[in-house]
Amino acid sequence: MVRPDRRAELAAGLATVRARIADACADAGRDDSEVTMIAVTKTYPAGDVVALAELGVTEVGENRDQEAAGKAAEVAAAGVTARWHFVGQLQRNKCRSVVRYADVVQSVDSVRLAGALDAAAATGRDRPLDALVQVSIDGDPARGGALPDSADPDRGLGAVAAAVADAGALRLSGLMAVAPLGWEPERAFARLAEVTRWFRDVHPEANMLSAGMSGDLEIAIRYGATHVRVGSALLGMRPTLR
């Protein structure tokens, strides 16, 4: 059971974020129905997910399997149906767990990971798993994300996208990216828009673009984001990670 004051906090945060999205869409000449908010609930309790569902928010993001698996089970036990997005870096040995509860994995960034996820999904679920290829905007191979303009057979964006598209238990749904540290969001999302145009020429059916968070969602929407991942602006200051 969520305390009434906590429910009121969530409702207020939700109203503010929805208004920001609506204003950003209006400024960009887009309909706000084109943008979906994903509530990133890492470190927050399952009760918050249940309360958000009661407020109409059922797209939920998590980035650590250790936390997400138990939380998803707790939410389901409460009789709430949520659409779970795994948005964090994914280790291949966690794929079997993640495919049991996730509806979308947003962080596929290598051919090897695509293969492991496909194998896990083929035996661990009864429907295809939506998968996004995470893009490295700055092209730094030391960070997460598939590499645009690269022929690397494991990390090149073209190779990763093809591996997901060819996987029998996965459905290539689009791209995801995070603005790199040290980059202005304007520069980052302009670069992402260039990559997205190329990607959609090759994979026109994969039109989801997950970009933008609490601090930069307006700029991401201006550059075509279809999904924004919102944590602190919706749920308040994040508890300290353990």
C-alpha positions in Angstrom: 0.0 0.0 0.0 1.4 3.4 -1.0 1.0 6.2 1.5 -1.5 8.9 0.3 1.3 11.6 0.5 3.5 9.5 -1.7 0.8 9.0 -4.2 0.2 12.7 -4.3 3.9 13.3 -4.9 3.9 10.9 -7.8 0.7 12.4 -9.2 2.3 15.9 -9.0 5.5 14.7 -10.7 3.6 13.0 -13.4 1.5 16.1 -14.1 4.7 18.1 -14.4 6.4 15.7 -16.7 3.4 15.3 -18.9 3.2 19.0 -19.3 6.9 19.2 -20.3 6.3 16.5 -22.9 3.3 18.2 -24.3 5.1 21.6 -24.4 8.1 20.0 -26.1 6.0 18.3 -28.7 4.1 21.5 -29.4 7.4 23.4 -29.9 8.6 20.6 -32.2 5.4 20.5 -34.2 4.6 17.0 -33.0 1.5 15.5 -31.4 2.2 14.4 -27.9 0.7 11.0 -28.6 3.9 10.3 -30.5 6.0 10.3 -27.3 5.8 7.6 -24.6 7.2 8.2 -21.1 9.0 5.3 -19.5 9.2 5.6 -15.7 12.7 4.6 -14.6 12.1 3.1 -11.2 15.5 1.8 -10.2 16.0 2.0 -6.4 12.3 2.8 -5.9 10.0 0.2 -4.4 7.4 -1.9 -6.2 4.7 0.1 -4.5 5.7 3.1 -6.5 5.2 1.1 -9.7 1.8 0.0 -8.6 0.8 3.6 -7.7 2.1 4.8 -11.1 0.0 2.1 -12.8 -3.0 3.4 -11.0 -2.2 6.9 -12.4 -2.0 5.5 -15.9 1.8 4.8 -16.2 2.5 1.2 -17.2 5.8 1.6 -19.1 8.5 0.9 -16.6 12.3 0.9 -16.9 14.9 -0.9 -14.8 18.7 -1.2 -15.3 19.8 -3.9 -12.9 18.5 -7.4 -13.2 19.1 -8.2 -9.5 16.6 -5.5 -8.5 14.3 -5.7 -11.5 13.5 -9.4 -11.4 12.1 -9.3 -7.9 10.3 -6.0 -8.4 8.6 -7.3 -11.5 7.4 -10.4 -9.6 6.1 -8.2 -6.7 4.2 -5.9 -9.1 2.7 -8.9 -10.9 1.7 -10.4 -7.5 -0.2 -7.2 -6.8 -2.3 -7.8 -9.9 -0.7 -5.0 -11.9 0.4 -5.4 -15.5 3.4 -3.3 -16.5 5.5 -3.2 -19.7 9.0 -3.7 -18.5 12.0 -2.1 -20.3 15.5 -3.3 -19.4 17.6 -0.1 -20.0 20.9 -0.9 -18.4 24.1 -2.6 -19.6 23.3 -6.3 -20.0 25.8 -9.1 -19.3 25.3 -12.2 -21.4 24.9 -14.4 -18.3 21.9 -12.3 -17.2 19.9 -12.9 -20.4 18.0 -15.9 -19.1 16.7 -14.0 -16.2 15.9 -10.8 -18.0 13.8 -12.4 -20.8 11.5 -13.8 -18.2 10.1 -10.4 -17.2 11.3 -7.8 -19.7 9.1 -6.9 -22.7 11.8 -4.7 -24.2 15.6 -4.8 -23.9 16.9 -1.4 -24.9 20.6 -2.0 -24.5 21.7 -4.5 -27.2 25.2 -3.3 -28.3 27.0 -6.3 -29.6 26.5 -9.3 -31.9 27.5 -11.7 -29.1 24.9 -10.1 -26.8 22.2 -10.4 -29.5 23.0 -14.0 -29.9 22.8 -14.7 -26.2 19.6 -12.8 -25.8 18.1 -14.6 -28.8 19.0 -18.0 -27.3 17.5 -17.1 -24.0 14.3 -15.7 -25.5 13.8 -18.8 -27.6 13.5 -21.0 -24.6 12.4 -18.5 -21.9 9.4 -16.9 -23.3 6.4 -17.6 -25.7 6.6 -14.4 -27.8 9.3 -12.4 -29.5 11.3 -10.0 -27.3 11.4 -6.4 -28.6 15.0 -5.2 -28.8 16.6 -1.8 -29.3 20.2 -1.4 -30.4 22.0 1.0 -28.1 24.0 3.5 -30.1 27.3 5.0 -29.0 26.9 8.6 -30.0 30.5 9.5 -29.5 31.8 6.3 -31.0 34.0 5.6 -28.0 34.5 1.7 -27.9 35.3 1.9 -24.2 31.7 2.8 -23.4 28.5 0.9 -24.1 26.8 1.1 -27.4 27.1 -0.1 -30.9 29.5 1.9 -33.0 28.1 3.9 -36.0 30.3 4.1 -39.1 32.2 1.0 -37.9 32.8 -2.3 -39.7 33.6 -4.1 -36.4 32.0 -7.5 -36.7 30.8 -7.5 -33.1 30.2 -3.9 -32.1 29.5 -2.1 -35.5 26.0 -0.7 -35.6 25.2 -2.3 -38.9 26.3 -5.7 -37.7 24.4 -5.5 -34.4 21.2 -4.4 -36.1 21.5 -7.2 -38.6 22.0 -9.7 -35.9 18.9 -8.6 -34.0 16.8 -8.4 -37.2 17.9 -12.0 -38.2 17.3 -13.4 -34.7 14.2 -15.7 -34.5 13.2 -14.8 -31.0 13.9 -11.1 -31.1 12.1 -8.2 -32.9 14.3 -5.3 -34.0 12.3 -2.3 -32.7 14.6 0.7 -33.0 17.5 2.5 -31.3 18.4 3.8 -27.8 21.0 6.2 -26.8 22.3 8.3 -23.9 23.9 11.7 -24.3 27.6 11.2 -23.6 29.2 12.9 -20.6 30.8 16.2 -21.7 28.5 16.6 -24.7 25.8 19.2 -24.9 22.4 17.5 -25.4 21.8 19.5 -28.6 25.0 18.1 -30.2 24.4 14.6 -28.9 20.8 14.3 -30.2 21.6 16.0 -33.5 24.2 13.3 -34.0 21.7 10.6 -33.0 19.2 12.0 -35.5 21.7 11.5 -38.3 22.4 7.9 -37.2 18.6 7.3 -37.0 18.0 8.4 -40.5 20.6 6.0 -41.8 19.2 3.2 -39.6 15.6 3.7 -40.7 16.6 3.6 -44.4 17.9 0.0 -43.7 15.3 -1.0 -41.1 12.2 1.1 -41.8 9.9 -0.9 -39.6 12.1 -0.3 -36.5 10.9 3.2 -35.7 11.3 3.4 -31.9 13.8 5.9 -30.7 14.5 5.9 -26.9 16.4 9.1 -26.0 16.2 11.8 -23.4 15.9 11.7 -19.6 14.7 14.0 -16.9 17.2 16.8 -17.7 17.2 16.7 -21.5 13.9 15.2 -22.7 12.8 18.4 -24.5 15.9 18.4 -26.7 15.5 14.6 -27.4 11.9 15.2 -28.4 12.9 18.0 -30.8 15.2 15.5 -32.5 12.6 12.7 -32.8 12.6 10.7 -29.7 9.5 8.4 -29.5 10.3 7.3 -25.9 11.8 9.3 -23.0 13.2 7.6 -19.9 12.2 9.7 -16.8 13.3 9.0 -13.2 14.0 11.8 -10.8 11.6 14.3 -12.5 8.8 11.9 -11.9 9.7 10.0 -8.7 11.8 12.6 -6.9 15.5 12.5 -5.8 16.8 9.0 -6.1 17.7 7.0 -3.0 21.4 6.2 -2.6 22.4 3.1 -4.5 23.4 0.2 -2.3 
